């Protein structure tokens, strides 16, 4: 991943519970701010999402796109942009680290690029907004279950 933004948060739940929420794409509109649609369009042999179609509206990013996912157990999931309109790249990673006390450190790394001219500072701001809203929403969702 080139030029990326990263942030971490501690969630009071084990990694398997956190990854279960990350993998439950149809529920994203309930907790992930700006995600209006999250529809699994193909699955891996073990039943996890391989491709997911999204409709997102988190200014300055508004797009319809499909992400391709690669799962590494309950430790990490990576994704890349398979198709998008405004976005021309959206590469990300959720990395989970078991803290051994029933809590999990979740690190979210993201790099995006758009088809319109946008200075680097605005791209990083867009990444930061996406990451912060995703991590806070993920923490609230996991801890409320």
Phi, psi and omega in degrees: 000123175279169180007100184232161175246143184221147175206157181228158177210151176259130180247133181279069179193156178288159182306322182297323178291320179295313181295328177298320178289318178301321184279349182271070186300319180302337179274352183307317180301340179284334186226340183266105184305129177090346177274110181269329180218136172217104187237120178290124181254342172204153183235157174280173180300330181270008173092359177276157182295134175257320175223140181225131176268132180236150164238118187237139174220084176232095183310135011270012183256121173223119186198165168242127186205166177236133178251145176254128186250146171232124184257140177236072182058221177259016182265326187197148170223136178242157177212156176223157179286123175268324181199139178202166178260295179280321181282138172246350173205138175207091182250131183212167179213134163254118175248130182248134178234119179290122181272359174080359181238025182086004179245160181227132171272124179251122176249131181242121176245138185214139172227128179229157173215147184238161182279356178252151178298128181211126181292154184308321181299319179290324176298313179298323178296317177299316177299315182297318178298313179300314182295310183298316180292323180293313182295316179295318179295319179298313180300311179301315183296309182298314184288343178273347182274000000 
